[in-house]
């Protein structure tokens, strides 16, 4: 399994995707093809936290007047399944590893992964 979950309207996602050879990866545009409960569970196996997968920059937070301080793990899970913008992206998922988000540390880890 090699999947990348991203948004085609996210310039940061596209910039990161262009850095790597993804020929044998499944590219999933999450607005068109949202993550499934099973995929979210697979991601959770690696992170042990739905909050880690959650984008606290989502515009939906303000629109829905969500108070992040009050959210539980179950709340994060439900929100992640409810709307695609709640997923931190891009997410690179393999059988053995997960890489989440666009921060510098994650992009460096991806570089090391692809160089191996």
N, C-alpha and C positions, 0 to 999 in steps of 0.2 A: 504494500500500500504506500503510495506517494501522492499526497493531495495538497493542493494549495487553495486556501479559501481567501478570496480577495474581493474588492469592489473595482469595477472598471472605471468608475468616476473618481476614484481616489488616486491622485497623482503620486502620492508617496508609495502606495501599493505597486503601481505600475513601474515606478522607478526601481524599486527593489526587485521585482520580477525580472526586469531586463538585465539585471546583473548576473543571472544564473541560467544555466542550460536546463530548461524544464521540459525537454522533449518527451521524456518518459514519465512525466507527472500529469495527474489529473488536475486541471485548472477549474475551480468552481467559483463562478461569479455569484456571490451570495444574495444579491438582490433578485436575480432571475431564478436561482436555484438555492434556496435557503438551506442552512444546515439542518440535519435531521436530529431527532432525539438520540439515535444511536451514535451519530458522529460526535455529538456533544458529550455523550458518555465516554467515548473513546478519548477525546481530548482531556476530559476530567480525570481519566486514569493516570495521565502523566502529571497533571497539575495539582490534583487533589483539592482544587479550589475553583469554583465557578467565578469567583471574584477576579481571579487572575486572568480569566478569559474575557472579562467585561471591560468595555471601553467607557471610561468615565468622561470621555469627550463627546459622547453621542448627543446629537441635538435633541433626541427624544427625551432626555433627562429633564431639560428645561420645559419642553412642550407638555410633558406629563406631570410636571411639578414633583419629580421623584426626589425624596430626601435620601441621599446615598448613605447617610449615617445610620439609617434605620433598616437597611436591607439585610436579609439573612441569605445564607447560601441557596436556599430554596427560591427566594425572590430573584436572585441573580440568574438561576437556572431558567425560571419561567420567562424572565425578560429576554434572555439570550435566545430562547426558542420563539419568542413573540415577534421580535423585530431585528432585522439583519444589522442595523447600525450599532447594536449593543455589543457585537463581537469585535474585540481588538483584532486588528488586521495589519498585514496579512498573517495567516496561520499556515505554517508548513508542518504537515503531519506525516510521519512514517510509522512503520511497525514499532520502532524503538525510540523515537524522539519526537519532540514537538518544539517548534520555534514560534513565538507569539509576539506580534507587534513590530513596530518600526524603529524602536530605540537602537542606539548605536551598538550596545552590547549584543542585542539579538542579531543584528546584521553581521557583526563580526563572527558570531557563532555560526551563522549560516555560511559565511565565507569558508570557515574552517571545515564545516560539514561537506561542502561541495568540493573542497580541495583534496579531501581524503580519498 
